Amino acid sequence: MAASFKHFDLKLISPNFDSNLTDTLIQLDHLRKLQLSGTTPPWTFFQLKEIFHLFESVGSARIEGNRTTVAEYVEQKIDKKERSLERFAEIDNGERAMTYIEENIKEGSKITHRFIRELHHLAVESLDEREEGDKTPGAYRTWEVTISKSSHIPPKHHLVPTYMDELISFVNNKDPEKYDLIKTAIAHHRFTWVHPFGNGNGRVVRLLTYALLIKYGFNVHKGKLLNPTAVFCNDRDLYYEMLAKADLGADNKILEWCEYVLKGILDEIVKLNKLTDYAYLSKNILIPAVDLGRERGYLNKEESDTLKRGIEIADFKASDLDKCLKGLTSRQRIHLISKLKSHDFIRPHKENGRIYFVNFMNNYLMRGLVRVLEKEGFIPNID
């Protein structure tokens, strides 16, 4: 079939009451409104958020053809070389954009042209326009584009502002709450259909989807973890296949797209909510991550035992570690604690420098944490 442009109206579509999509919407709406009272301490929760920011960014870049593996990028993070190569800088851009979203979007926030253009600017910043960059970062395209392997040709460039006005009105309109999540899925497709930027549209729309989930009530600031890009990077071919079906514009194809997106998001949220249970998290994720570090020679026995004891206690004073430091002299204990601090395996709380927590970010423990999260199915294995 020859590629062509076919206009169809942007509108809300109601699923049948007895459809699988309706069941998914009911479950997602319950999770959206559920006030989690998890036991995972905030300092550990925010480390997990950083990890999922990383996976969102790696997964989104890989959908577009970046071949960087998670393991490779983790090594760059540990060595503080996230921007040493363009393919790493593309992923670092994604992480920065995720932070920007969380700093600027909360439940009920308005989505604006300025916000979307800034997402694009962040996504393509400092990247070669001949590869993953754009010649006009943060600006809608003023030229015609095509989409590789797609039968849909995006609208003419002079129509982009009008279509984006329509899309922004659509997501901000005060429709009944029951439509919020359908709007998220429809908006994702419509954005790719408009293709408002010269390059980076895929990365921006996945960032926008994250922002819309927060706007519509998934409060990542208070105990909720999101990883929506996992839905799309698990099977890139299926993602493009479903987008192509929605490009036809028929109501049933749009609803099929919505079911694909929202069922995937539901599965991810149900899975990630388990990590708010600290007993589960420490036993199945954190302690095995330390064990992996010991097996691979990043930690010795005393260091491993100390960190595992620290995980069990959650936040601890040096005196709380006596149980696992038997046999060490006072000087040896002081040296061990100092070494763990200098390698950033433990950090003092800002409020009280005598109380510590175990840190997994940007050190050798991060390798183990990522591997265990992959092994337990919390993040897709996209190596």
DRENPAMAR-811525 format. One record per atom (N, C-alpha, C): residue in one letter; x, y, z. Coordinates in steps of 0.2 Angstrom, whole numbers, padded with zeros to 4 digits, always signed. Atoms other than C-alpha are relative to their C-alpha. Layout:
DRENPAMAR-811525
aXYZ;...
end
This chain:
DRENPAMAR-811525
m+0004-0006+0000;m+0000+0000+0000;m+0004+0006+0000;a-0004-0006+0000;a+0007+0017-0005;a-0002+0004+0006;a+0001-0004-0005;a+0010+0029+0009;a-0004+0006-0001;s+0004-0006+0001;s-0003+0043+0011;s-0002+0003+0006;f+0003-0004-0006;f-0011+0056+0023;f-0007-0001+0000;k+0007+0000-0001;k-0028+0053+0029;k-0002+0003+0007;h+0002-0004-0006;h-0036+0065+0041;h-0006-0004+0004;f+0006+0002-0004;f-0048+0058+0055;f+0000+0004+0007;d+0001-0004-0006;d-0055+0067+0070;d+0003-0003+0006;l-0002+0002-0007;l-0047+0067+0087;l-0006+0000+0005;k+0006+0001-0004;k-0061+0061+0099;k+0001-0005+0005;l+0001+0005-0005;l-0065+0051+0114;l-0004-0005-0003;i+0004+0005+0002;i-0071+0034+0111;i-0001-0005+0006;s+0001+0004-0006;s-0080+0023+0124;s+0000-0007-0002;p+0000+0007+0001;p-0077+0005+0125;p-0006-0003+0002;n+0006+0004-0003;n-0091-0008+0127;n+0001-0002+0007;f-0001+0001-0007;f-0095-0011+0145;f+0003-0007+0002;d-0003+0007-0002;d-0091-0030+0144;d+0006-0001-0004;s-0006+0002+0003;s-0075-0028+0135;s+0006+0000+0005;n-0006+0001-0004;n-0057-0032+0141;n+0003+0007+0002;l-0002-0006-0001;l-0053-0014+0139;l-0003+0003+0006;t+0003-0002-0006;t-0066-0009+0152;t+0002-0003+0006;d-0003+0004-0006;d-0060-0022+0164;d+0007+0003+0002;t-0007-0002-0001;t-0042-0015+0162;t-0001+0007+0003;l+0001-0007-0003;l-0048+0003+0165;l-0003+0000+0007;i+0002+0000-0007;i-0057-0001+0181;i+0005-0002+0005;q-0006+0002-0004;q-0042-0010+0188;q+0005+0006+0000;l-0004-0006+0000;l-0031+0005+0183;l-0002+0006+0004;d+0003-0006-0004;d-0043+0018+0190;d+0001-0002+0008;h-0001+0002-0007;h-0042+0008+0207;h+0007+0001+0002;l-0007-0001-0002;l-0023+0008+0207;l+0002+0008+0000;r-0001-0008+0000;r-0023+0027+0202;r-0002+0003+0006;k+0002-0004-0006;k-0033+0032+0217;k+0002-0004+0006;l-0002+0004-0006;l-0026+0019+0229;l+0006+0004+0003;q-0005-0004-0004;q-0016+0028+0243;q+0005-0006+0002;l-0004+0005-0003;l-0001+0016+0245;l+0003+0002+0006;s-0003-0001-0006;s+0005+0014+0262;s+0006-0005+0001;g-0006+0005+0000;g+0021+0004+0258;g+0005+0001+0006;t-0005-0001-0005;t+0035+0001+0270;t+0007+0001-0002;t-0006-0001+0002;t+0049+0004+0259;t+0002+0008+0002;p-0002-0007-0002;p+0059+0019+0266;p+0001+0005-0006;p+0000-0005+0006;p+0059+0035+0255;p+0007+0000-0003;w-0007+0000+0003;w+0078+0035+0253;w+0001-0006-0005;t-0001+0005+0005;t+0077+0018+0245;t-0005+0000-0006;f+0005-0001+0006;f+0061+0022+0235;f+0003+0004-0005;f-0002-0004+0005;f+0069+0036+0227;f+0006-0002-0004;q-0005+0003+0004;q+0084+0026+0222;q-0003-0005-0005;l+0004+0004+0005;l+0072+0014+0214;l-0003+0004-0006;k+0002-0005+0005;k+0065+0029+0205;k+0005+0001-0005;e-0006-0001+0004;e+0082+0033+0198;e+0001-0006-0005;i-0001+0006+0004;i+0084+0015+0192;i-0005+0000-0006;f+0005+0000+0005;f+0067+0016+0183;f+0001+0006-0005;h-0001-0006+0005;h+0071+0033+0175;h+0006-0003-0005;l-0005+0003+0005;l+0087+0024+0168;l-0003-0005-0005;f+0003+0005+0004;f+0077+0010+0161;f-0005+0003-0005;e+0004-0003+0005;e+0064+0021+0153;e+0004+0003-0005;s-0004-0004+0005;s+0078+0031+0145;s+0004-0005-0005;v-0004+0005+0004;v+0088+0016+0139;v-0005-0004-0005;g+0005+0003+0004;g+0072+0007+0133;g-0003+0004-0006;s+0003-0004+0005;s+0065+0022+0124;s+0005+0001-0006;a-0005-0001+0005;a+0082+0025+0115;a+0001-0006-0004;r-0001+0006+0004;r+0083+0007+0110;r-0006-0002-0005;i+0005+0001+0004;i+0066+0007+0102;i+0002+0004-0007;e-0001-0004+0006;e+0073+0021+0090;e+0007-0003-0003;g-0005+0003+0003;g+0088+0010+0086;g+0007+0001+0004;n-0006+0000-0004;n+0101+0014+0099;n+0002-0007+0003;r-0001+0007-0002;r+0110-0002+0103;r+0004+0000+0007;t-0003+0000-0006;t+0117+0003+0120;t-0004-0005+0005;t+0004+0005-0005;t+0113-0011+0133;t+0000+0004+0007;v+0001-0002-0006;v+0108-0008+0150;v+0007+0000+0004;a-0006+0001-0004;a+0124-0015+0157;a+0005+0005-0002;e-0004-0005+0002;e+0134-0003+0146;e-0001+0006+0003;y+0002-0007-0003;y+0125+0012+0152;y+0001+0000+0007;v-0001+0000-0007;v+0126+0007+0170;v+0008+0001+0001;e-0007-0001-0001;e+0145+0006+0168;e+0002+0008-0001;q-0001-0007+0001;q+0145+0024+0161;q-0002+0004+0006;k+0002-0004-0006;k+0135+0030+0176;k+0005-0001+0006;i-0005+0001-0005;i+0147+0022+0188;i+0006+0004-0001;d-0007-0004+0001;d+0162+0030+0180;d-0002+0007-0002;k+0002-0006+0001;k+0152+0046+0178;k+0002+0003-0007;k-0001-0002+0007;k+0154+0046+0159;k-0006-0001-0005;e+0006+0001+0003;e+0136+0047+0154;e+0000+0003-0007;r+0000-0004+0007;r+0140+0059+0139;r+0006-0001-0004;s-0006+0001+0004;s+0156+0051+0133;s-0001-0001-0007;l+0002+0002+0007;l+0148+0045+0117;l-0007+0003-0001;e+0006-0002+0001;e+0133+0051+0108;e-0006-0005+0002;r+0005+0005-0002;r+0123+0035+0111;r-0001+0000+0007;f+0001+0000-0008;f+0126+0037+0130;f-0004+0007+0001;a+0003-0007-0001;a+0121+0056+0129;a-0007+0000-0002;e+0007+0001+0001;e+0105+0051+0121;e-0004-0002+0006;i+0004+0003-0006;i+0100+0041+0136;i+0000+0004+0006;d-0001-0005-0005;d+0107+0054+0148;d-0006+0005-0001;n+0005-0005+0002;n+0095+0066+0139;n-0007-0002+0003;g+0006+0002-0002;g+0081+0055+0143;g-0001+0000+0007;e+0000+0000-0007;e+0085+0054+0161;e-0001+0007+0002;r+0001-0007-0002;r+0086+0073+0162;r-0007+0002-0001;a+0007-0001+0002;a+0069+0074+0153;a-0005-0002+0006;m+0005+0003-0005;m+0061+0062+0166;m+0000+0005+0006;t-0001-0004-0006;t+0068+0073+0180;t-0004+0007-0001;y+0003-0006+0002;y+0061+0089+0171;y-0008-0001+0001;i+0007+0002+0000;i+0044+0080+0170;i-0003+0000+0008;e+0002+0001-0007;e+0043+0076+0189;e+0001+0007+0004;e-0001-0007-0003;e+0049+0094+0193;e-0006+0005-0002;n+0005-0005+0003;n+0035+0102+0183;n-0007-0003-0001;i+0007+0003+0001;i+0020+0090+0182;i-0002-0003+0006;k+0003+0003-0006;k+0009+0085+0196;k-0008-0001-0002;e+0006+0001+0002;e-0009+0079+0196;e-0004+0006-0001;g+0004-0006+0002;g-0020+0091+0187;g+0004+0005-0004;s-0004-0005+0003;s-0006+0101+0179;s-0002+0000-0008;k+0001-0002+0007;k-0009+0109+0162;k+0006-0003-0005;i-0005+0001+0005;i+0001+0102+0147;i+0000+0005-0005;t-0001-0006+0004;t+0007+0116+0136;t+0004-0001-0006;h-0005+0000+0005;h+0016+0119+0120;h+0007+0001+0002;r-0006-0002-0002;r+0030+0126+0129;r+0003-0007+0004;f-0002+0006-0003;f+0031+0110+0140;f+0002-0006-0005;i-0002+0005+0005;i+0031+0098+0125;i+0006+0002-0004;r-0006-0002+0003;r+0044+0108+0116;r+0006+0000+0004;e-0006+0001-0004;e+0055+0108+0131;e+0002-0007+0001;l-0002+0007+0000;l+0054+0089+0132;l+0004-0002-0007;h-0004+0001+0006;h+0060+0089+0114;h+0007+0003+0000;h-0007-0003+0000;h+0074+0101+0117;h+0004-0004+0005;l-0004+0004-0005;l+0080+0090+0132;l+0001-0007-0004;a-0001+0006+0003;a+0078+0074+0122;a+0005+0000-0006;v-0005+0000+0006;v+0089+0080+0107;v+0006+0004+0001;e-0005-0005-0002;e+0100+0092+0116;e+0007-0003-0001;s-0007+0002+0001;s+0118+0091+0110;s+0001-0006-0004;l-0001+0005+0005;l+0115+0077+0098;l+0001+0002-0007;d-0002-0001+0007;d+0121+0076+0080;d-0007+0000-0004;e+0006-0001+0004;e+0106+0082+0069;e+0000-0006-0006;r+0000+0005+0005;r+0112+0069+0056;r-0002-0007+0003;e+0001+0006-0003;e+0109+0055+0069;e-0007+0001+0004;e+0006-0001-0004;e+0097+0057+0084;e-0002+0007+0002;g+0002-0007-0001;g+0097+0076+0085;g-0005+0003-0004;d+0004-0004+0004;d+0087+0089+0077;d+0002+0007-0002;k-0003-0006+0002;k+0091+0104+0067;k-0003+0006+0004;t+0004-0005-0003;t+0078+0114+0077;t-0002-0002+0007;p+0002+0002-0006;p+0078+0108+0095;p-0005+0004+0004;g+0005-0004-0003;g+0062+0113+0104;g-0004+0004-0004;a+0005-0003+0004;a+0053+0119+0089;a-0003-0005-0005;y+0004+0004+0005;y+0039+0111+0078;y+0004+0001-0007;r-0003+0000+0007;r+0045+0106+0061;r-0003+0005-0005;t+0003-0005+0006;t+0043+0118+0046;t+0002-0003-0006;w-0001+0004+0006;w+0046+0104+0033;w-0004-0006+0000;e+0004+0006+0001;e+0038+0088+0027;e+0004-0006+0003;v-0004+0006-0003;v+0043+0071+0035;v-0004-0006-0002;t+0003+0007+0001;t+0039+0053+0032;t+0002-0004+0006;i-0001+0004-0005;i+0039+0039+0044;i+0003-0007-0003;s-0003+0006+0003;s+0051+0024+0040;s-0005-0006+0001;k+0004+0006+0000;k+0041+0008+0035;k-0007+0001+0003;s+0007-0002-0001;s+0024+0017+0038;s-0004+0002-0006;s+0004-0002+0006;s+0010+0019+0026;s-0004+0006+0002;h+0003-0007-0002;h+0005+0035+0036;h+0005+0005-0002;i-0004-0006+0001;i+0012+0051+0030;i-0003+0006+0005;p+0002-0006-0005;p+0011+0065+0044;p-0003+0006-0004;p+0003-0006+0003;p+0001+0081+0040;p+0006+0005-0002;k-0004-0005+0002;k+0009+0095+0031;k+0003+0004+0006;h-0003-0004-0006;h+0021+0106+0042;h-0005+0006+0002;h+0004-0006-0002;h+0009+0121+0041;h-0006-0002+0004;l+0006+0003-0004;l-0005+0110+0049;l+0002-0002+0007;v-0002+0002-0007;v+0006+0105+0064;v-0002+0004+0006;p+0002-0004-0005;p+0002+0120+0075;p-0007-0001+0002;t+0008+0001-0001;t-0017+0117+0073;t-0001-0007+0003;y+0001+0007-0003;y-0016+0098+0076;y+0003+0000+0007;m-0003+0001-0007;m-0005+0101+0092;m-0004+0005+0004;d+0005-0004-0004;d-0017+0115+0098;d-0006-0005+0002;e+0006+0005-0001;e-0031+0101+0096;e+0002-0005+0005;l-0003+0005-0005;l-0020+0088+0105;l+0000+0003+0007;i-0001-0003-0007;i-0016+0100+0120;i-0007+0001+0003;s+0007-0001-0002;s-0035+0105+0121;s-0003-0007+0002;f+0003+0007-0001;f-0039+0086+0121;f+0002-0003+0007;v-0002+0003-0006;v-0028+0081+0135;v-0001+0004+0007;n+0002-0004-0006;n-0032+0096+0146;n-0007+0001+0001;n+0007-0001+0000;n-0051+0096+0143;n-0003-0004+0006;k+0003+0003-0006;k-0061+0093+0159;k-0006-0005-0002;d+0005+0005+0002;d-0069+0077+0153;d-0001-0004+0007;p+0001+0004-0006;p-0076+0064+0166;p+0006-0004+0001;e-0006+0004-0002;e-0062+0055+0175;e+0001-0007-0003;k-0001+0007+0002;k-0066+0038+0168;k+0003+0000-0007;y-0003-0001+0007;y-0059+0045+0151;y+0008+0001+0000;d-0007-0002-0001;d-0042+0050+0158;d+0005-0005-0003;l-0005+0005+0002;l-0033+0034+0154;l+0000-0002-0007;i+0001+0000+0007;i-0041+0032+0137;i+0004+0006-0003;k-0003-0005+0003;k-0035+0049+0133;k+0008+0000+0000;t-0007+0001+0000;t-0017+0045+0138;t+0002-0004-0006;a-0002+0004+0006;a-0017+0031+0125;a-0001+0003-0006;i+0002-0004+0006;i-0026+0041+0112;i+0005+0005-0002;a-0005-0005+0001;a-0014+0055+0114;a+0007-0002-0002;h-0006+0003+0003;h+0001+0044+0112;h+0000-0001-0007;h+0001+0002+0008;h-0005+0038+0095;h+0000+0007-0004;r+0001-0006+0004;r-0011+0055+0090;r+0007+0004-0001;f-0006-0003+0000;f+0006+0063+0094;f+0005-0003-0006;t-0004+0003+0005;t+0015+0050+0083;t-0003+0001-0007;w+0004-0001+0007;w+0002+0053+0069;w+0002+0007-0002;v-0002-0007+0002;v+0006+0072+0069;v+0007+0000-0001;h-0007+0000+0001;h+0024+0069+0071;h+0003+0007-0001;p-0001-0007+0000;p+0027+0087+0076;p+0007+0003-0001;f-0007-0002+0001;f+0046+0087+0076;f+0003-0003-0005;g-0004+0003+0006;g+0059+0084+0063;g+0003-0007+0002;n-0003+0006-0002;n+0067+0070+0074;n-0002+0000+0007;g+0001+0001-0007;g+0065+0063+0091;g-0007-0001+0003;n+0007+0000-0002;n+0046+0061+0091;n-0002-0006+0004;g+0001+0006-0004;g+0046+0043+0098;g+0002+0001+0007;r-0003-0001-0007;r+0057+0048+0113;r-0005+0005+0003;v+0004-0006-0003;v+0046+0064+0116;v-0007-0003+0002;v+0007+0003-0001;v+0029+0054+0115;v+0000-0004+0006;r+0000+0005-0006;r+0035+0041+0128;r+0001+0004+0006;l+0000-0004-0005;l+0040+0055+0139;l-0006+0003+0002;l+0006-0004-0001;l+0024+0064+0137;l-0005-0005+0003;t+0004+0005-0003;t+0015+0047+0141;t+0001+0000+0008;y-0002+0000-0007;y+0024+0047+0158;y-0003+0006+0003;a+0003-0006-0003;a+0019+0065+0161;a-0008+0000+0000;l+0007+0001-0001;l+0001+0061+0157;l-0003-0004+0005;l+0002+0004-0006;l+0000+0047+0169;l+0001+0004+0007;i+0000-0004-0006;i+0006+0059+0182;i-0005+0005+0001;k+0005-0005+0000;k-0006+0072+0177;k-0007-0003+0002;y+0006+0003-0001;y-0020+0060+0178;y+0000-0004+0006;g+0001+0003-0007;g-0016+0054+0196;g+0004-0005+0002;f-0005+0005-0002;f-0002+0042+0196;f+0006+0004+0004;n-0005-0004-0004;n+0008+0051+0210;n+0006-0003+0001;v-0007+0003-0001;v+0026+0046+0208;v+0004+0004+0006;h-0003-0004-0006;h+0030+0059+0222;h-0001-0004+0007;k+0003+0003-0006;k+0021+0048+0235;k-0001-0007-0001;g+0000+0007+0000;g+0026+0030+0233;g-0002-0004-0006;k+0002+0004+0005;k+0021+0025+0216;k+0006+0000-0006;l-0005+0000+0005;l+0033+0019+0203;l-0003-0002-0007;l+0003+0000+0007;l+0030+0020+0184;l+0006-0002-0005;n-0005+0002+0005;n+0039+0012+0169;n-0003-0002-0006;p+0005+0001+0006;p+0027+0014+0154;p+0004-0002-0006;t-0004+0002+0006;t+0041+0012+0141;t+0001-0007+0000;a-0001+0007+0000;a+0043-0006+0146;a-0006-0003-0004;v+0006+0003+0004;v+0026-0009+0137;v+0002+0000-0007;f-0001-0001+0007;f+0033-0003+0121;f+0007-0003-0002;c-0006+0002+0002;c+0051-0009+0122;c+0001-0008+0001;n+0000+0007+0000;n+0047-0027+0126;n-0001-0003-0006;d+0000+0003+0007;d+0042-0030+0108;d-0001+0006-0004;r+0000-0006+0004;r+0046-0016+0097;r-0004-0001-0006;d+0004+0002+0007;d+0038-0024+0081;d-0007+0001+0002;l+0007+0000-0001;l+0022-0026+0090;l-0002+0008+0002;y+0002-0008-0001;y+0022-0007+0096;y-0001+0003-0007;y+0001-0003+0006;y+0024-0002+0078;y-0006-0002-0004;e+0006+0003+0003;e+0011-0014+0072;e-0006+0003+0003;m+0006-0003-0003;m-0002-0007+0084;m-0001+0007-0001;l+0001-0007+0002;l+0002+0011+0080;l-0002+0000-0007;a+0002+0000+0007;a+0000+0006+0061;a-0008-0001+0000;k+0008+0001+0000;k-0018-0001+0065;k-0003+0006+0002;a+0003-0006-0003;a-0022+0015+0075;a+0000+0005-0006;d-0001-0005+0005;d-0016+0025+0060;d-0006+0000-0005;l+0006+0000+0005;l-0032+0019+0050;l-0005+0004+0003;g+0005-0005-0003;g-0042+0030+0062;g-0007-0003+0001;a+0007+0003-0002;a-0057+0017+0064;a+0000+0000+0007;d+0001+0001-0007;d-0064+0017+0081;d+0002-0006+0003;n-0002+0006-0003;n-0061-0001+0084;n+0007-0001+0000;k-0007+0000+0000;k-0043+0001+0079;k+0003+0004+0005;i-0002-0004-0005;i-0041+0015+0091;i-0001-0003+0007;l+0002+0003-0006;l-0049+0005+0105;l+0005-0006+0001;e-0005+0006-0001;e-0037-0010+0101;e+0006+0003+0002;w-0006-0003-0002;w-0023+0002+0102;w+0000+0002+0008;c+0001-0002-0007;c-0029+0008+0119;c+0000-0006+0005;e-0001+0006-0004;e-0031-0010+0126;e+0007-0002+0000;y-0007+0002+0000;y-0013-0014+0121;y+0004+0005+0004;v-0004-0005-0004;v-0006+0002+0129;v-0002-0001+0008;l+0002+0000-0007;l-0017+0001+0145;l+0001-0006+0004;k-0001+0006-0003;k-0016-0017+0148;k+0008-0001+0002;g-0007+0000-0001;g+0003-0016+0147;g+0002+0004+0006;i-0001-0005-0006;i+0003-0001+0159;i-0002-0003+0007;l+0003+0004-0006;l-0008-0011+0171;l+0005-0005+0003;d-0005+0006-0002;d+0004-0026+0171;d+0006+0003+0004;e-0006-0003-0003;e+0019-0015+0175;e-0002+0003+0007;i+0001-0003-0007;i+0011-0005+0189;i-0002-0005+0005;v+0002+0005-0005;v+0004-0021+0198;v+0007-0003+0002;k-0007+0003-0001;k+0022-0028+0196;k+0004+0005+0005;l-0005-0005-0004;l+0031-0012+0203;l-0003+0001+0007;n+0003-0001-0006;n+0019-0010+0217;n+0003-0005+0006;k-0003+0004-0005;k+0027-0025+0225;k+0006+0003+0004;l-0007-0003-0003;l+0043-0015+0228;l-0001+0005+0005;t+0001-0004-0005;t+0034-0004+0240;t+0000-0004+0007;d+0000+0005-0006;d+0034-0019+0253;d+0007-0001+0001;y-0007+0000-0001;y+0051-0017+0261;y+0002-0007+0002;a-0002+0007-0002;a+0051-0035+0268;a+0001-0004-0007;y-0001+0003+0006;y+0049-0041+0250;y+0006+0003-0004;l-0006-0003+0004;l+0061-0029+0242;l+0007-0001+0003;s-0007+0002-0003;s+0075-0032+0255;s+0002-0007-0001;k-0002+0008+0001;k+0074-0051+0254;k+0001-0002-0007;n+0000+0003+0007;n+0071-0053+0235;n+0004+0004-0005;i-0003-0004+0004;i+0080-0038+0228;i+0007+0003+0003;l-0006-0004-0003;l+0092-0028+0239;l+0006-0005+0002;i-0005+0004-0002;i+0101-0042+0248;i+0003-0005-0005;p-0003+0004+0005;p+0103-0053+0233;p+0005+0004-0005;a-0005-0004+0004;a+0111-0038+0224;a+0006+0001+0004;v-0007+0000-0004;v+0124-0037+0238;v+0003-0006-0001;d-0003+0006+0001;d+0127-0055+0237;d+0003-0001-0007;l-0003+0000+0007;l+0130-0053+0218;l+0006+0004+0000;g-0007-0004+0000;g+0143-0040+0222;g+0005-0004+0003;r-0005+0005-0003;r+0151-0052+0234;r+0003-0005-0005;e-0002+0006+0005;e+0151-0066+0221;e+0005+0003-0005;r-0004-0002+0006;r+0159-0055+0208;r+0006+0004+0002;g-0006-0003-0003;g+0172-0048+0220;g+0001+0007+0001;y+0000-0007-0002;y+0167-0030+0222;y+0000+0001+0007;l+0001-0001-0008;l+0164-0033+0241;l+0004-0006+0003;n-0002+0005-0004;n+0173-0043+0254;n-0005-0003+0004;k+0005+0002-0005;k+0164-0053+0267;k-0002+0005+0005;e+0002-0005-0005;e+0165-0040+0280;e-0005+0006-0003;e+0004-0005+0003;e+0158-0027+0268;e-0007-0002-0002;s+0006+0003+0002;s+0145-0038+0262;s-0005-0001+0006;d+0004+0001-0006;d+0139-0043+0279;d-0003+0006+0003;t+0002-0007-0003;t+0139-0025+0285;t-0006+0003-0004;l+0006-0003+0004;l+0128-0019+0270;l-0006-0004+0001;k+0006+0003-0001;k+0116-0033+0272;k-0003+0001+0007;r+0003-0002-0006;r+0114-0029+0290;r-0003+0007+0000;g+0003-0007+0001;g+0111-0011+0285;g-0006+0000-0003;i+0006+0000+0004;i+0098-0016+0273;i-0006-0003+0005;e+0005+0003-0005;e+0089-0027+0287;e-0003+0006+0004;i+0002-0005-0005;i+0089-0012+0299;i-0004+0006-0004;a+0003-0006+0005;a+0084+0001+0284;a+0004+0006+0001;d-0005-0005-0002;d+0093+0015+0293;d+0003-0001+0007;f-0004+0003-0005;f+0107+0012+0305;f+0005+0005+0003;k-0006-0003-0003;k+0120+0019+0317;k+0006-0005+0000;a-0006+0004+0000;a+0138+0012+0317;a-0001-0006+0006;s+0000+0004-0006;s+0134+0004+0334;s-0005-0006-0002;d+0005+0005+0002;d+0119-0006+0325;d+0003-0006-0003;l-0003+0005+0004;l+0132-0016+0316;l+0004-0005+0004;d-0004+0004-0005;d+0140-0024+0331;d-0001-0007-0002;k+0002+0007+0001;k+0131-0040+0327;k+0004-0003-0006;c-0003+0002+0006;c+0140-0042+0310;c+0007+0001+0000;l-0007-0002+0000;l+0157-0035+0315;l+0004-0003+0006;k-0004+0004-0006;k+0162-0047+0329;k+0006-0003-0003;g-0007+0002+0002;g+0180-0051+0328;g+0004+0006-0003;l-0004-0006+0002;l+0185-0034+0322;l+0002+0005+0005;t-0002-0005-0005;t+0195-0022+0332;t-0004+0007-0001;s+0003-0007+0001;s+0188-0004+0335;s+0003+0003-0006;r-0004-0004+0005;r+0201+0003+0323;r-0003-0003-0007;q+0002+0003+0006;q+0196-0010+0310;q-0008+0002-0002;r+0007-0002+0001;r+0177-0006+0312;r+0000+0007-0003;i+0000-0007+0002;i+0181+0013+0310;i+0002+0000-0008;h-0003+0000+0007;h+0191+0009+0294;h-0005-0003-0005;l+0005+0003+0004;l+0177-0002+0287;l-0005+0005-0002;i+0005-0005+0001;i+0164+0011+0289;i+0002+0006-0004;s-0002-0005+0004;s+0175+0024+0282;s+0001-0002-0007;k-0001+0003+0007;k+0179+0013+0267;k-0007+0000-0004;l+0007+0000+0003;l+0160+0010+0264;l-0002+0007-0002;k+0002-0007+0001;k+0157+0029+0265;k+0004+0003-0006;s-0004-0003+0006;s+0171+0033+0253;s-0001-0003-0007;h+0002+0003+0006;h+0165+0021+0240;h-0007+0001-0001;d+0007-0002+0001;d+0148+0028+0242;d-0005-0006+0001;f+0005+0006-0001;f+0140+0011+0247;f-0005+0002+0006;i+0004-0003-0005;i+0133+0020+0263;i+0000+0007+0000;r+0001-0008+0000;r+0127+0038+0265;r-0003+0002+0007;p+0004-0003-0005;p+0123+0048+0280;p-0006+0004-0002;h+0006-0004+0001;h+0106+0055+0282;h+0002+0008+0000;k-0001-0007-0001;k+0106+0074+0279;k-0002+0003+0006;e+0003-0003-0007;e+0096+0077+0295;e+0004-0002+0006;n-0004+0003-0006;n+0108+0066+0306;n+0005-0004-0003;g-0006+0003+0003;g+0125+0062+0300;g+0003-0006+0003;r-0002+0006-0003;r+0127+0048+0312;r-0005-0006-0002;i+0004+0005+0002;i+0113+0038+0304;i+0001-0001-0007;y-0001+0002+0007;y+0116+0029+0288;y-0005-0004-0004;f+0004+0005+0004;f+0107+0020+0274;f+0005-0002-0006;v-0004+0003+0005;v+0114+0009+0260;v-0002+0003-0007;n+0001-0003+0007;n+0116+0017+0243;n+0002-0005-0005;f-0001+0005+0006;f+0115+0007+0227;f+0001+0004-0006;m+0000-0003+0006;m+0116+0021+0215;m+0008+0003-0002;n-0007-0002+0003;n+0132+0025+0204;n+0006-0003+0003;n-0006+0004-0002;n+0143+0012+0212;n-0001-0007-0002;y+0000+0007+0002;y+0147-0006+0210;y-0007-0004+0002;l+0006+0003-0002;l+0131-0011+0219;l-0006+0001-0005;m+0005-0002+0005;m+0121-0003+0205;m+0000-0006-0005;r-0001+0006+0004;r+0127-0018+0194;r-0005-0005+0002;g+0004+0006-0003;g+0119-0031+0205;g-0007+0002+0001;l+0007-0002+0000;l+0103-0021+0208;l-0003-0001-0006;v+0003+0001+0006;v+0100-0020+0190;v-0001-0007-0002;r+0000+0007+0002;r+0104-0038+0187;r-0006-0004+0003;v+0005+0004-0004;v+0092-0044+0201;v-0007+0003-0002;l+0006-0003+0002;l+0078-0032+0195;l-0002-0004-0007;e+0001+0004+0006;e+0080-0040+0178;e-0002-0007+0001;k+0002+0007-0001;k+0080-0057+0184;k-0007-0002+0003;e+0006+0001-0004;e+0065-0055+0195;e-0006+0003-0005;g+0006-0002+0004;g+0055-0048+0180;g-0003+0007+0001;f+0003-0006-0001;f+0053-0030+0186;f+0002+0005-0005;i-0002-0004+0006;i+0062-0022+0171;i+0001-0005-0006;p-0001+0005+0005;p+0063-0030+0154;p+0007-0001-0002;n-0007+0001+0002;n+0079-0038+0149;n+0001+0002-0007;i+0000-0002+0007;i+0083-0028+0134;i+0008+0001-0002;d-0007+0000+0002;d+0102-0032+0133;d+0000-0004-0007;
end
